Amino acid sequence: MLSRIEEGAFERELNHTSPVDAFAMIQEARLGALRIPADLGGYGIGLVTFFEFLMRLATVDPNVAHALRAHYVFVDERLFEFRRGQERLWLDHIVAGDLFGNANTELTAKQAAGLEPSRFQARLSADGDEYRLNGTKFYSTGSLYCQWVVVSAVNDAGAVVRAIVPTNRDGVRIDDDWDGIGQRLTASGTAVFDNVRVYTHEVFIRQAGHVDGYGSPMAQLYLTAVTAGILEAINRDAVTVLRGRTRTFAHGVGSSAKDDPLLQHVVGQLASDAFAGRAVVLEAARALADAAETVMADGVGDKSLLEAAKMACAKAKVTIENLVSRSGWQLFDVAGASATLRTKNLDRHWRNARTIASHNPVLYKTRALGDYLVNGNPLPRGSAF
């Protein structure tokens, strides 16, 4: 499966071709059900194994991996709420192969993240026994490739709710207008909901236990794992490029580029960075798995394990972003001037990693970590830490 997704990834990135075929394969293989237990029809893999898979997917195509983030976060939310007594309707849809995107962020909000009603202009209004949804969202990552989209809105009582609606329902429009420097094929653009009919069973309030438990650090570690996958892709490209170089500098150290010990040193450094990135993600995933087990068990979780998981996921982000910023630059040290040609497409790694890193700036992570360690002040709560 991963090799089939990788086959067209280079050309998709170069020519701005949406990965619709890749998502068709993912849906057919029901990879969206990786985390759903086998007795419910899924594959039943644990969090550590899941993050191993995610890094491998991100290595072959970080756009596809990133575009699935909302889906996999939604799956774990549904598992949490199923264990709290909620119905399994949406889990059944996932087991059948359906994918779920998101439409949460509004550019009119003064602060990113959070679930305060003041952040949302989208409205879910009662219409007899049903509802009507109206609003405009941005950063609707992956929704263009999904069968369903999860939309945050404010109801008539002024509370934040979420509606799950089919992406092909009348009044739903998802535009592929994302114009970022990287992750260009994640469809992270505008979603418009114009008087969309919403049925009662499609409306729910997300339970706080998952968000304040391991849901938020899981969503953050997800992005870090995609970046770790990019690190491995940089490593692979460096090896391939150096093996294929036919020219070197007149004042180079070796008789050929591939025999130049300075360039060999860079490749060795890139390989070590990729190794470290994978190890850091898996260590954080183990801490996250320990915390998740306690949250799933009682709906609250062990506070010390939750804090440890949040710390681990934040440290992982800080570490890996430092590694990838250096590696994305050093790739060109082994590639030579001709590697800056657009057709070589080597700039995609740095652009993609930089775009992912901008989701939650690392300086807020390091400040929070420092404040916690020095002053004992709690780490931030909510969906963005």
Secondary structure, 3 states (H helix, E strand, C coil): CHHHHHHCHHHHHHHCCCCHHHHHHHHHCCHHHCCCCHHHCCCCCCHHHHHHHHHHHHHHCHHHHHHCHHHHHHHHHHHHHHHCCCCCHHHHHHHCCCCEEEECCCCCCCCCCCCCHHHCCCEEEEECCEEEEEEEECCCCCHHHCCEEEEEEEECCCCEEEEEEECCCCCEEECCCCCCCCCCCCCCCCEEEEEEEECHHHEECCCHHHHHHHHHHHHHHHHHHHHHHHHHHHHHHHHHHHHHCCCCCCCCCCCCHHHCHHHHHHHHHHHHHHHHHHHHHHHHHHHHHHHHHHHHHHCCCCHHHHHHHHHHHHHHHHHHHHHHHHHHHHHHHHHCHHHHCHHHCCHHHHHHHHHHHCCCCHHHHHHHHHHHHHHCCCCCCCCCC
